[in-house]
Amino acid sequence: MVKLTKIYTRTGDDGTTGLVDGSRAEKHSARIAAIGLVDEANSAIGLAICAIDDDRHRVALTRIQNDLFDLGADIATPAEDEDFTPKEMALRIVASQAKWLEAKIDVLNDDLEPLNSFVLPGGSEAAARVHVARASARAAERAMTEVASETAINPAALAYINRLSDFLFVLARVLNDNGKADVKWVPGANR
């Protein structure tokens, strides 16, 4: 268990931050930017939870928030090898975490009518907040793929963040009265 007794350490005053393996990275590096965007997505999910009445969705989102801390730790742990097998002190996202999201998407999607248009990120307040979280998750995914273009990154982590935005999209539709209150995009409506 993590125990934080001192919030400031002054070790980052030089513009670097510590990684799990003890190395340091510049705070503006792609890796740290990705970690920050995962944190931003997590915060957006926390805000969305405040607007959701259904305990099932709140519990699922809280589980996801925990997974996003795992994801941040995964990104903050440079690869020791190419298989990303969790080591004793390395916290890695595993395939079952993305599979859990897929199962949740399938259940939520059962009651939704198929889309015949793109939807605007709105509708109810809860759905709009979930759409903000979805957009944040996509930003985190873009940042993670940038890291992956420079160095090895856990493929299960990339799958997880991709699945997360899909889950959030479907959840937003569920929160919009199972899609009935979705705001549809009307191409060229204002020409």
C-alpha positions as a Markdown table, in Angstrom:
| # | Residue | x | y | z |
|---|---|---|---|---|
| 1 | Met | 0.0 | 0.0 | 0.0 |
| 2 | Val | 1.2 | 3.5 | -0.8 |
| 3 | Lys | 1.8 | 5.7 | 2.2 |
| 4 | Leu | 2.3 | 9.5 | 1.5 |
| 5 | Thr | 3.5 | 11.4 | 4.5 |
| 6 | Lys | 5.0 | 14.3 | 2.7 |
| 7 | Ile | 3.4 | 15.8 | -0.4 |
| 8 | Tyr | 6.3 | 18.0 | -1.6 |
| 9 | Thr | 9.7 | 16.6 | -2.0 |
| 10 | Arg | 11.4 | 19.4 | -4.0 |
| 11 | Thr | 13.0 | 16.7 | -6.3 |
| 12 | Gly | 11.0 | 17.9 | -9.2 |
| 13 | Asp | 12.1 | 21.5 | -9.0 |
| 14 | Asp | 14.7 | 20.9 | -11.7 |
| 15 | Gly | 11.9 | 20.0 | -14.2 |
| 16 | Thr | 12.2 | 16.3 | -13.9 |
| 17 | Thr | 10.1 | 13.6 | -12.2 |
| 18 | Gly | 10.9 | 10.2 | -10.9 |
| 19 | Leu | 9.8 | 7.0 | -12.7 |
| 20 | Val | 9.1 | 3.7 | -11.0 |
| 21 | Asp | 12.5 | 2.2 | -11.8 |
| 22 | Gly | 14.3 | 5.2 | -10.1 |
| 23 | Ser | 15.3 | 7.0 | -13.3 |
| 24 | Arg | 14.1 | 10.5 | -14.0 |
| 25 | Ala | 12.3 | 12.0 | -16.9 |
| 26 | Glu | 11.7 | 15.6 | -18.0 |
| 27 | Lys | 8.3 | 16.8 | -17.0 |
| 28 | His | 7.6 | 17.8 | -20.6 |
| 29 | Ser | 8.5 | 14.3 | -22.1 |
| 30 | Ala | 6.0 | 12.3 | -24.0 |
| 31 | Arg | 5.9 | 9.7 | -21.2 |
| 32 | Ile | 5.1 | 12.2 | -18.5 |
| 33 | Ala | 2.6 | 13.9 | -20.8 |
| 34 | Ala | 0.8 | 10.6 | -21.3 |
| 35 | Ile | 0.7 | 10.0 | -17.5 |
| 36 | Gly | -0.8 | 13.5 | -17.1 |
| 37 | Leu | -3.5 | 12.9 | -19.6 |
| 38 | Val | -4.4 | 9.6 | -18.0 |
| 39 | Asp | -4.7 | 11.5 | -14.7 |
| 40 | Glu | -6.9 | 14.1 | -16.5 |
| 41 | Ala | -9.2 | 11.4 | -17.9 |
| 42 | Asn | -9.4 | 9.9 | -14.4 |
| 43 | Ser | -10.4 | 13.3 | -13.0 |
| 44 | Ala | -13.0 | 13.8 | -15.7 |
| 45 | Ile | -14.5 | 10.4 | -14.7 |
| 46 | Gly | -14.6 | 11.5 | -11.1 |
| 47 | Leu | -16.6 | 14.5 | -12.1 |
| 48 | Ala | -18.9 | 12.4 | -14.2 |
| 49 | Ile | -19.6 | 10.1 | -11.2 |
| 50 | Cys | -20.9 | 13.1 | -9.3 |
| 51 | Ala | -23.8 | 13.4 | -11.9 |
| 52 | Ile | -24.7 | 9.7 | -12.2 |
| 53 | Asp | -27.5 | 8.3 | -10.0 |
| 54 | Asp | -27.2 | 4.7 | -11.0 |
| 55 | Asp | -25.0 | 2.8 | -8.5 |
| 56 | Arg | -24.0 | 0.2 | -11.2 |
| 57 | His | -22.5 | 2.9 | -13.3 |
| 58 | Arg | -20.8 | 4.6 | -10.4 |
| 59 | Val | -19.2 | 1.3 | -9.2 |
| 60 | Ala | -18.0 | 0.6 | -12.8 |
| 61 | Leu | -16.5 | 4.0 | -13.1 |
| 62 | Thr | -14.8 | 3.8 | -9.7 |
| 63 | Arg | -13.3 | 0.5 | -10.8 |
| 64 | Ile | -12.0 | 2.2 | -13.9 |
| 65 | Gln | -10.5 | 5.0 | -11.8 |
| 66 | Asn | -8.5 | 2.4 | -10.0 |
| 67 | Asp | -7.5 | 0.8 | -13.3 |
| 68 | Leu | -6.3 | 4.3 | -14.5 |
| 69 | Phe | -4.0 | 4.5 | -11.5 |
| 70 | Asp | -2.6 | 1.1 | -12.6 |
| 71 | Leu | -2.3 | 2.5 | -16.1 |
| 72 | Gly | -0.4 | 5.5 | -14.9 |
| 73 | Ala | 2.0 | 3.3 | -12.9 |
| 74 | Asp | 2.4 | 1.1 | -16.0 |
| 75 | Ile | 3.4 | 4.1 | -18.2 |
| 76 | Ala | 5.7 | 5.3 | -15.4 |
| 77 | Thr | 7.6 | 2.0 | -15.5 |
| 78 | Pro | 10.0 | 1.7 | -18.4 |
| 79 | Ala | 10.1 | -1.7 | -20.0 |
| 80 | Glu | 12.7 | -4.2 | -18.6 |
| 81 | Asp | 11.8 | -6.6 | -21.4 |
| 82 | Glu | 9.5 | -6.8 | -24.4 |
| 83 | Asp | 7.0 | -9.2 | -22.9 |
| 84 | Phe | 5.7 | -6.8 | -20.2 |
| 85 | Thr | 5.2 | -9.6 | -17.8 |
| 86 | Pro | 4.5 | -8.0 | -14.5 |
| 87 | Lys | 7.6 | -8.2 | -12.3 |
| 88 | Glu | 7.5 | -8.2 | -8.5 |
| 89 | Met | 7.5 | -4.4 | -8.2 |
| 90 | Ala | 6.1 | -3.5 | -11.6 |
| 91 | Leu | 2.4 | -2.8 | -11.9 |
| 92 | Arg | 1.2 | -3.6 | -15.4 |
| 93 | Ile | -2.2 | -3.5 | -17.1 |
| 94 | Val | -3.2 | -7.0 | -18.0 |
| 95 | Ala | -5.5 | -8.2 | -20.8 |
| 96 | Ser | -8.3 | -9.1 | -18.4 |
| 97 | Gln | -8.8 | -5.4 | -17.6 |
| 98 | Ala | -9.6 | -4.6 | -21.2 |
| 99 | Lys | -11.7 | -7.7 | -21.5 |
| 100 | Trp | -13.8 | -6.5 | -18.5 |
| 101 | Leu | -14.4 | -3.3 | -20.4 |
| 102 | Glu | -15.5 | -5.2 | -23.5 |
| 103 | Ala | -18.0 | -7.3 | -21.4 |
| 104 | Lys | -19.4 | -4.1 | -19.9 |
| 105 | Ile | -19.7 | -2.5 | -23.4 |
| 106 | Asp | -21.6 | -5.6 | -24.6 |
| 107 | Val | -24.1 | -5.5 | -21.7 |
| 108 | Leu | -24.7 | -1.7 | -22.1 |
| 109 | Asn | -25.0 | -1.9 | -25.8 |
| 110 | Asp | -27.8 | -4.6 | -25.7 |
| 111 | Asp | -30.5 | -2.0 | -25.0 |
| 112 | Leu | -29.3 | 0.7 | -27.4 |
| 113 | Glu | -30.7 | 1.2 | -30.8 |
| 114 | Pro | -28.1 | 1.2 | -33.6 |
| 115 | Leu | -26.8 | 4.6 | -34.5 |
| 116 | Asn | -27.9 | 6.2 | -37.8 |
| 117 | Ser | -25.8 | 9.4 | -37.2 |
| 118 | Phe | -22.9 | 10.6 | -35.1 |
| 119 | Val | -24.0 | 12.0 | -31.8 |
| 120 | Leu | -23.0 | 15.4 | -30.4 |
| 121 | Pro | -21.4 | 15.2 | -26.9 |
| 122 | Gly | -24.3 | 16.3 | -24.9 |
| 123 | Gly | -27.8 | 15.4 | -23.9 |
| 124 | Ser | -28.1 | 15.0 | -20.1 |
| 125 | Glu | -25.6 | 16.5 | -17.7 |
| 126 | Ala | -24.3 | 13.0 | -16.8 |
| 127 | Ala | -23.9 | 12.0 | -20.5 |
| 128 | Ala | -22.1 | 15.3 | -21.3 |
| 129 | Arg | -19.7 | 14.7 | -18.4 |
| 130 | Val | -19.0 | 11.2 | -19.6 |
| 131 | His | -18.4 | 12.5 | -23.1 |
| 132 | Val | -15.8 | 14.9 | -21.6 |
| 133 | Ala | -14.1 | 11.9 | -20.0 |
| 134 | Arg | -14.3 | 10.0 | -23.3 |
| 135 | Ala | -12.5 | 12.9 | -25.1 |
| 136 | Ser | -9.9 | 12.9 | -22.3 |
| 137 | Ala | -9.3 | 9.2 | -22.7 |
| 138 | Arg | -8.8 | 9.7 | -26.4 |
| 139 | Ala | -6.2 | 12.4 | -25.7 |
| 140 | Ala | -4.5 | 10.0 | -23.3 |
| 141 | Glu | -4.5 | 7.3 | -26.0 |
| 142 | Arg | -2.9 | 9.7 | -28.5 |
| 143 | Ala | -0.2 | 10.5 | -26.0 |
| 144 | Met | 0.4 | 6.9 | -25.2 |
| 145 | Thr | 0.8 | 6.0 | -28.9 |
| 146 | Glu | 3.4 | 8.8 | -29.1 |
| 147 | Val | 5.3 | 7.2 | -26.3 |
| 148 | Ala | 4.9 | 3.8 | -28.1 |
| 149 | Ser | 6.5 | 5.3 | -31.3 |
| 150 | Glu | 9.6 | 6.2 | -29.3 |
| 151 | Thr | 10.0 | 3.2 | -26.8 |
| 152 | Ala | 8.3 | 0.0 | -25.9 |
| 153 | Ile | 5.0 | 0.3 | -24.1 |
| 154 | Asn | 2.7 | -2.4 | -22.8 |
| 155 | Pro | 0.3 | -3.5 | -25.6 |
| 156 | Ala | -2.3 | -4.3 | -22.9 |
| 157 | Ala | -2.2 | -0.7 | -21.7 |
| 158 | Leu | -2.8 | 0.5 | -25.3 |
| 159 | Ala | -5.7 | -1.9 | -25.7 |
| 160 | Tyr | -7.2 | -0.8 | -22.3 |
| 161 | Ile | -7.2 | 2.9 | -23.1 |
| 162 | Asn | -8.7 | 2.3 | -26.5 |
| 163 | Arg | -11.5 | 0.2 | -25.0 |
| 164 | Leu | -12.1 | 2.8 | -22.3 |
| 165 | Ser | -13.1 | 5.5 | -24.7 |
| 166 | Asp | -15.5 | 3.0 | -26.4 |
| 167 | Phe | -17.0 | 2.1 | -23.0 |
| 168 | Leu | -17.4 | 5.8 | -22.1 |
| 169 | Phe | -19.1 | 6.5 | -25.5 |
| 170 | Val | -21.6 | 3.7 | -24.9 |
| 171 | Leu | -22.2 | 4.7 | -21.3 |
| 172 | Ala | -22.9 | 8.3 | -22.4 |
| 173 | Arg | -25.6 | 6.9 | -24.8 |
| 174 | Val | -27.1 | 4.8 | -21.9 |
| 175 | Leu | -27.2 | 7.9 | -19.7 |
| 176 | Asn | -29.1 | 9.7 | -22.5 |
| 177 | Asp | -32.1 | 7.4 | -22.0 |
| 178 | Asn | -30.6 | 4.5 | -23.8 |
| 179 | Gly | -29.8 | 6.8 | -26.8 |
| 180 | Lys | -33.3 | 8.3 | -27.1 |
| 181 | Ala | -32.0 | 11.6 | -25.8 |
| 182 | Asp | -28.8 | 11.6 | -27.9 |
| 183 | Val | -28.3 | 14.8 | -29.7 |
| 184 | Lys | -27.7 | 13.8 | -33.4 |
| 185 | Trp | -25.3 | 15.5 | -35.7 |
| 186 | Val | -27.0 | 17.0 | -38.7 |
| 187 | Pro | -24.3 | 17.4 | -41.4 |
| 188 | Gly | -24.3 | 20.9 | -43.0 |
| 189 | Ala | -27.3 | 22.0 | -40.9 |
| 190 | Asn | -26.1 | 25.5 | -40.6 |
| 191 | Arg | -25.0 | 26.3 | -44.1 |
